[in-house]
Amino acid sequence: MLRKLLQPLKYLFVFSTIAITTIFIAACSSFGKLPDLNDEAVAGPIKASPQWDGTHFKNKLAQQPVDGWKALKSMFLNQNPDVEPNPRLEIAATNTDIFSKEPESGLRVTWLGHSILLLEVDGQNVLIDPVWSERASPFSFLGAKRFYPSPLALEDLPDIDAVLISHDHYDHLDMATVKQLKEKGLQWYVPLGVGSHLRYWGVAPEDIHEMDWWDNQQVGDLKITSIPSRHSSGRTASRSNHKLTLWSGWAIAGPKSSVVYSGDTAMHEGFLEVGKRLGPFDLSIVEIGAYNPLWRDNHLGPEQGLIAHQMLNAKTMLPVHWAGFNLSRHSWVEPIERLLQAAKNKGLSQEIIIPIPGQPFEPATPIQERWWPKVPWQGADSYTVWSTKVDELLKPYR
């Protein structure tokens, strides 16, 4: 009798074990694969980089260490009902007919939320940090979830000439999306070390171009340059696996048009150097969200994002890294509201471009659509997110 009663529990245990094992294997695959530093072909360019300190990549301007316990408390104990849209956002699908003709100005951009971008630059198409999965996470059931489905289906993308990856965090490098795109035989341009993840997921080695800061590659008529950022990398919680791959932003210059993308970054002096060496730009694409005083040396925040735009010597600015995933504890509309306030205070409102996600636009005719609802948010006077070690750098802009 006891054996019969225990039989269902036995099957439950077996099925649970299989399910947990399957989930773990899938997650392990999503972790990717770090560069093999014993393989000279892989390790040579890494060890030759000025950013490599012998064991890890480093920022030119050191970061203030993040207190892990305080960061966890900030994320999970300080509840804010406005960190995500409620109800979930309704975003119209992209009208793909527009891709059948080139933009009149030579430059057209489709922002797909967060930092996912399709750039049409002087006749060539560039995809940046593509994430089509439901979550920015190694798990399908846990982690930051999309605020809305992608307004542009992956299969509806126009032909892509180059895919640019800024770094290997989950909200910028997504295994499922990589595996779908690799079937197209695309060319991938990534920071040093990130190619190991792509090779592990099946991207052909000859399709991967790993680049150090200031390296450049020619893609048809476009010159693509890797630019410095002040951030970090890693796809697991292990500190020993952090900063073994590089992080960067990107500058894209065509015969007529030019764009600069900050990548994920805190404030650093490199923005001025990029502006002088590679500018002026028609458009800066700058991250403004997922900030917190506890990790002020990982992200810009809206006020510093506007300053980065000024330093980069760009005509117009597209704010990104907001309205996509819940990655901090501020209200989900706070980054854009604070940016608009900062721009108004500086007389730069006309330079800010705010499209509806999925709506293609040309920076030559800037748009600013207040498409988000009214949600409570805190202004810059409530708390600051200025990066460390940059007081002198920021003096002319504050």
C-alpha positions as CSV (number, residue, x, y, z in Angstrom):
1,M,0.0,0.0,0.0
2,L,2.8,2.4,1.0
3,R,4.6,1.6,-2.3
4,K,1.5,2.5,-4.3
5,L,1.1,5.8,-2.4
6,L,4.8,6.7,-3.1
7,Q,4.7,5.7,-6.8
8,P,3.3,9.1,-7.9
9,L,6.0,10.9,-5.9
10,K,8.6,8.8,-7.6
11,Y,7.4,9.9,-11.0
12,L,7.1,13.5,-9.8
13,F,10.7,13.4,-8.6
14,V,11.9,12.0,-11.9
15,F,10.0,14.5,-14.0
16,S,11.1,17.4,-11.8
17,T,14.7,16.3,-12.0
18,I,14.5,16.1,-15.8
19,A,12.9,19.5,-16.0
20,I,15.4,21.1,-13.7
21,T,18.3,19.5,-15.6
22,T,16.9,20.7,-18.9
23,I,16.5,24.3,-17.6
24,F,20.0,24.2,-16.1
25,I,21.5,23.0,-19.4
26,A,19.7,25.6,-21.4
27,A,20.9,28.3,-18.9
28,C,24.4,27.1,-19.1
29,S,24.3,27.4,-22.9
30,S,23.0,30.9,-22.6
31,F,25.9,31.8,-20.3
32,G,28.1,31.5,-23.4
33,K,31.8,30.7,-23.4
34,L,34.6,32.9,-22.2
35,P,37.7,33.3,-24.3
36,D,40.3,30.6,-23.9
37,L,43.4,32.4,-22.7
38,N,45.5,29.3,-23.4
39,D,44.6,29.5,-27.1
40,E,47.1,31.9,-28.5
41,A,44.9,32.7,-31.5
42,V,42.2,33.8,-29.2
43,A,44.4,35.2,-26.4
44,G,46.9,37.1,-28.5
45,P,44.8,40.2,-29.4
46,I,43.3,40.2,-25.8
47,K,46.7,40.2,-24.1
48,A,48.0,42.9,-26.6
49,S,45.2,45.3,-25.7
50,P,46.1,48.3,-23.6
51,Q,42.8,47.6,-21.8
52,W,44.1,44.2,-20.6
53,D,45.8,44.3,-17.2
54,G,47.0,40.7,-17.2
55,T,43.9,39.0,-15.8
56,H,40.9,41.2,-16.8
57,F,39.9,44.1,-19.0
58,K,39.9,47.5,-17.2
59,N,38.4,50.9,-17.6
60,K,40.7,53.8,-18.3
61,L,39.0,55.5,-15.4
62,A,38.6,53.2,-12.5
63,Q,35.1,52.4,-11.2
64,Q,33.8,52.7,-7.7
65,P,33.1,49.1,-6.5
66,V,29.4,48.1,-6.2
67,D,28.3,47.0,-2.8
68,G,26.5,43.8,-3.8
69,W,24.3,43.5,-0.7
70,K,23.2,47.1,-1.0
71,A,22.5,46.6,-4.7
72,L,20.3,43.6,-4.0
73,K,18.4,45.4,-1.3
74,S,17.9,48.3,-3.7
75,M,16.5,46.0,-6.4
76,F,14.3,43.7,-4.3
77,L,13.4,45.3,-1.0
78,N,12.7,48.9,-2.1
79,Q,9.6,48.3,-4.0
80,N,8.4,50.9,-6.5
81,P,5.0,50.2,-8.2
82,D,6.1,52.3,-11.3
83,V,9.2,50.4,-12.4
84,E,7.2,48.7,-15.1
85,P,4.2,49.8,-17.2
86,N,0.9,48.6,-15.8
87,P,-0.9,47.5,-17.9
88,R,1.7,46.3,-20.4
89,L,2.3,48.7,-23.2
90,E,0.5,48.4,-26.5
91,I,3.0,49.3,-29.3
92,A,2.0,49.3,-32.9
93,A,4.0,47.1,-35.4
94,T,6.6,48.7,-37.6
95,N,5.3,49.5,-41.1
96,T,7.9,47.4,-43.0
97,D,7.0,49.0,-46.4
98,I,9.3,51.9,-45.5
99,F,12.3,49.7,-45.9
100,S,11.7,49.3,-49.6
101,K,13.0,52.8,-50.3
102,E,16.1,54.5,-49.0
103,P,15.7,57.5,-46.7
104,E,15.8,60.9,-48.4
105,S,18.5,62.2,-46.0
106,G,20.6,59.0,-46.2
107,L,20.0,58.2,-42.5
108,R,17.0,56.5,-41.0
109,V,16.7,54.9,-37.5
110,T,14.3,52.5,-36.0
111,W,14.5,52.2,-32.3
112,L,12.9,49.0,-31.1
113,G,13.1,49.8,-27.4
114,H,15.9,49.6,-24.8
115,S,19.1,49.6,-26.9
116,I,17.9,47.6,-29.9
117,L,18.4,49.6,-33.1
118,L,18.2,49.3,-36.8
119,L,20.2,52.0,-38.7
120,E,19.9,52.6,-42.4
121,V,23.1,54.6,-43.2
122,D,23.9,55.7,-46.7
123,G,22.5,52.6,-48.3
124,Q,23.6,50.0,-45.8
125,N,21.8,48.5,-42.8
126,V,23.3,48.1,-39.3
127,L,21.7,46.2,-36.5
128,I,22.8,47.1,-32.9
129,D,22.5,45.0,-29.7
130,P,19.6,42.8,-31.0
131,V,17.5,41.2,-28.3
132,W,14.3,39.6,-29.5
133,S,13.8,37.2,-26.5
134,E,11.0,37.8,-24.0
135,R,13.5,38.2,-21.1
136,A,17.0,39.7,-20.8
137,S,18.1,36.7,-18.8
138,P,19.6,33.2,-19.2
139,F,16.2,31.8,-18.1
140,S,13.0,31.8,-20.0
141,F,10.9,32.1,-16.9
142,L,12.9,34.5,-14.7
143,G,14.5,37.8,-15.1
144,A,13.8,41.2,-16.7
145,K,10.8,40.9,-19.0
146,R,10.0,43.0,-22.0
147,F,7.5,45.9,-21.6
148,Y,6.0,45.0,-24.9
149,P,6.7,42.5,-27.8
150,S,9.2,43.7,-30.4
151,P,7.3,46.0,-32.9
152,L,9.5,44.5,-35.7
153,A,9.6,40.8,-36.1
154,L,13.0,39.3,-36.6
155,E,12.0,37.8,-39.9
156,D,10.9,41.2,-41.2
157,L,14.3,42.8,-40.9
158,P,15.7,44.2,-44.1
159,D,19.0,42.7,-45.3
160,I,21.6,43.5,-42.7
161,D,25.2,44.4,-43.6
162,A,26.6,44.5,-40.1
163,V,25.6,43.5,-36.5
164,L,27.3,45.5,-33.8
165,I,27.4,44.2,-30.2
166,S,28.5,46.6,-27.4
167,H,29.1,44.0,-24.6
168,D,27.9,40.7,-23.4
169,H,25.3,41.5,-20.8
170,Y,22.0,39.8,-21.4
171,D,20.1,43.0,-22.3
172,H,22.6,43.5,-25.2
173,L,23.6,40.0,-26.3
174,D,20.9,37.4,-26.5
175,M,21.7,33.8,-27.4
176,A,18.3,33.0,-29.0
177,T,18.5,36.0,-31.3
178,V,22.1,35.2,-32.2
179,K,21.1,31.6,-33.1
180,Q,18.3,32.9,-35.4
181,L,20.5,35.5,-37.1
182,K,23.5,33.3,-37.6
183,E,21.5,31.4,-40.3
184,K,21.7,34.5,-42.4
185,G,25.5,34.5,-42.5
186,L,25.7,38.0,-41.2
187,Q,28.9,39.9,-40.3
188,W,29.3,40.5,-36.5
189,Y,31.5,43.3,-35.1
190,V,32.1,42.8,-31.4
191,P,34.5,43.9,-28.6
192,L,37.5,41.7,-27.8
193,G,36.6,38.4,-26.3
194,V,32.9,38.5,-27.2
195,G,33.5,36.4,-30.3
196,S,34.0,33.4,-28.0
197,H,30.3,33.5,-27.1
198,L,29.3,33.7,-30.8
199,R,31.5,30.9,-31.9
200,Y,30.1,28.7,-29.0
201,W,26.6,29.5,-30.3
202,G,27.4,28.4,-33.9
203,V,28.4,31.7,-35.6
204,A,31.1,31.0,-38.2
205,P,34.5,32.3,-37.1
206,E,35.0,34.0,-40.4
207,D,31.8,36.1,-39.8
208,I,33.1,37.5,-36.5
209,H,35.3,40.6,-36.2
210,E,36.7,41.3,-32.7
211,M,37.8,44.8,-32.1
212,D,39.7,46.8,-29.5
213,W,38.9,50.5,-28.7
214,W,39.8,52.7,-31.7
215,D,40.0,49.8,-34.1
216,N,38.0,50.3,-37.3
217,Q,36.6,48.2,-40.1
218,Q,35.3,49.0,-43.5
219,V,31.8,47.7,-44.2
220,G,31.1,48.7,-47.8
221,D,31.0,52.5,-47.7
222,L,30.8,52.6,-44.0
223,K,33.7,53.0,-41.5
224,I,32.8,51.3,-38.2
225,T,35.0,52.3,-35.2
226,S,35.0,50.7,-31.7
227,I,35.0,53.5,-29.1
228,P,35.8,53.5,-25.4
229,S,33.1,53.2,-22.7
230,R,33.2,52.9,-18.9
231,H,31.4,49.7,-18.0
232,S,31.9,46.0,-17.3
233,S,31.0,42.6,-18.7
234,G,30.1,39.1,-17.7
235,R,27.2,36.6,-17.9
236,T,27.4,34.8,-14.5
237,A,27.4,35.9,-10.9
238,S,31.0,34.7,-10.4
239,R,33.3,37.7,-9.9
240,S,36.1,35.7,-11.5
241,N,34.2,35.6,-14.8
242,H,33.7,39.4,-14.9
243,K,35.6,41.7,-17.3
244,L,37.1,38.9,-19.3
245,T,35.4,40.4,-22.4
246,L,35.6,44.0,-23.4
247,W,32.8,46.6,-23.6
248,S,32.6,49.5,-26.1
249,G,30.5,52.0,-28.0
250,W,30.5,52.4,-31.8
251,A,30.9,55.2,-34.3
252,I,29.6,54.7,-37.9
253,A,30.6,57.0,-40.7
254,G,29.3,56.9,-44.2
255,P,29.9,59.2,-47.2
256,K,27.1,61.5,-46.1
257,S,25.9,60.4,-42.6
258,S,27.5,59.7,-39.2
259,V,26.2,58.2,-36.0
260,V,27.7,57.5,-32.6
261,Y,26.4,55.0,-30.1
262,S,27.6,55.3,-26.5
263,G,27.0,51.6,-25.5
264,D,26.5,51.1,-21.8
265,T,28.8,53.5,-19.9
266,A,29.3,55.8,-17.1
267,M,30.8,59.3,-17.7
268,H,34.4,59.4,-18.9
269,E,36.7,61.7,-20.8
270,G,36.6,59.5,-23.9
271,F,33.5,61.2,-25.1
272,L,35.4,64.4,-25.8
273,E,38.1,62.5,-27.6
274,V,35.5,60.7,-29.8
275,G,33.9,64.0,-30.6
276,K,37.2,65.5,-31.6
277,R,38.6,62.5,-33.5
278,L,35.5,61.2,-35.2
279,G,32.8,63.9,-35.0
280,P,30.8,65.9,-35.8
281,F,27.9,63.4,-35.8
282,D,24.4,63.7,-37.3
283,L,23.1,61.6,-34.4
284,S,24.3,60.5,-30.9
285,I,22.5,57.5,-29.5
286,V,23.1,57.7,-25.7
287,E,22.0,55.5,-22.8
288,I,20.0,57.2,-20.1
289,G,18.3,54.5,-18.1
290,A,18.9,51.8,-15.4
291,Y,20.8,54.1,-13.2
292,N,21.3,54.0,-9.4
293,P,23.7,55.9,-7.1
294,L,25.0,52.5,-6.0
295,W,26.3,51.8,-9.6
296,R,27.0,55.3,-10.7
297,D,30.2,54.2,-12.5
298,N,28.3,51.8,-14.8
299,H,25.6,54.0,-16.3
300,L,25.2,57.7,-17.2
301,G,21.7,58.6,-16.2
302,P,19.7,61.3,-18.0
303,E,21.7,64.4,-16.9
304,Q,25.1,62.9,-17.8
305,G,23.6,61.4,-20.9
306,L,22.8,64.9,-22.2
307,I,26.3,66.0,-21.4
308,A,27.8,63.0,-23.2
309,H,25.7,64.1,-26.3
310,Q,27.3,67.6,-26.0
311,M,30.8,66.2,-25.7
312,L,30.3,63.9,-28.7
313,N,29.7,66.9,-30.9
314,A,26.4,65.6,-32.4
315,K,23.5,67.6,-33.9
316,T,20.7,65.5,-32.4
317,M,20.3,62.9,-29.6
318,L,18.3,59.7,-29.4
319,P,18.0,58.5,-25.8
320,V,18.1,54.7,-25.4
321,H,18.4,52.1,-22.6
322,W,14.9,52.9,-21.3
323,A,11.3,51.7,-22.1
324,G,12.4,48.1,-22.6
325,F,13.3,46.2,-19.5
326,N,13.1,46.8,-15.7
327,L,16.7,46.9,-14.7
328,S,16.7,49.4,-11.8
329,R,14.2,50.8,-9.2
330,H,13.4,54.1,-10.7
331,S,10.1,54.8,-12.4
332,W,10.2,53.5,-16.0
333,V,9.4,56.9,-17.4
334,E,11.9,58.8,-15.1
335,P,14.9,58.6,-17.5
336,I,13.1,60.4,-20.3
337,E,11.3,62.9,-18.0
338,R,14.6,63.9,-16.4
339,L,16.3,64.1,-19.7
340,L,13.6,66.4,-21.1
341,Q,13.9,68.6,-18.0
342,A,17.7,68.8,-18.3
343,A,17.5,69.6,-22.0
344,K,14.9,72.4,-21.3
345,N,17.2,73.8,-18.6
346,K,20.1,74.0,-21.1
347,G,18.1,75.2,-24.0
348,L,18.7,71.9,-25.9
349,S,15.2,70.6,-26.2
350,Q,15.2,70.9,-30.0
351,E,18.1,68.4,-30.2
352,I,16.3,65.5,-28.4
353,I,14.6,62.9,-30.6
354,I,11.9,60.7,-29.0
355,P,10.2,58.3,-31.4
356,I,7.6,55.8,-30.6
357,P,9.4,52.4,-30.4
358,G,9.3,50.7,-33.8
359,Q,8.6,54.0,-35.7
360,P,11.3,54.7,-38.2
361,F,12.5,58.3,-38.4
362,E,15.2,60.5,-40.0
363,P,17.3,62.6,-37.7
364,A,17.3,65.3,-40.3
365,T,13.7,66.0,-39.3
366,P,13.6,65.4,-35.6
367,I,10.5,64.2,-33.8
368,Q,9.5,64.3,-30.2
369,E,6.4,62.4,-29.3
370,R,5.2,62.1,-25.7
371,W,3.8,58.6,-26.2
372,W,4.2,57.3,-22.7
373,P,1.6,57.8,-19.9
374,K,1.8,60.1,-16.9
375,V,3.6,58.1,-14.2
376,P,5.1,59.4,-10.9
377,W,8.9,60.0,-11.1
378,Q,11.6,61.7,-9.1
379,G,13.6,64.6,-10.4
380,A,17.3,65.2,-10.3
381,D,16.8,67.2,-7.1
382,S,15.7,64.0,-5.3
383,Y,18.9,62.0,-5.9
384,T,21.9,62.3,-8.1
385,V,23.7,59.7,-10.2
386,W,26.9,61.6,-11.1
387,S,29.8,59.3,-11.8
388,T,33.0,59.4,-9.7
389,K,36.4,60.9,-10.7
390,V,34.8,63.3,-13.3
391,D,34.1,66.5,-11.4
392,E,36.7,68.5,-13.3
393,L,35.5,67.1,-16.6
394,L,31.9,68.0,-15.9
395,K,32.5,71.6,-14.6
396,P,31.9,73.3,-17.9
397,Y,28.6,71.5,-18.4
398,R,26.9,71.7,-15.0
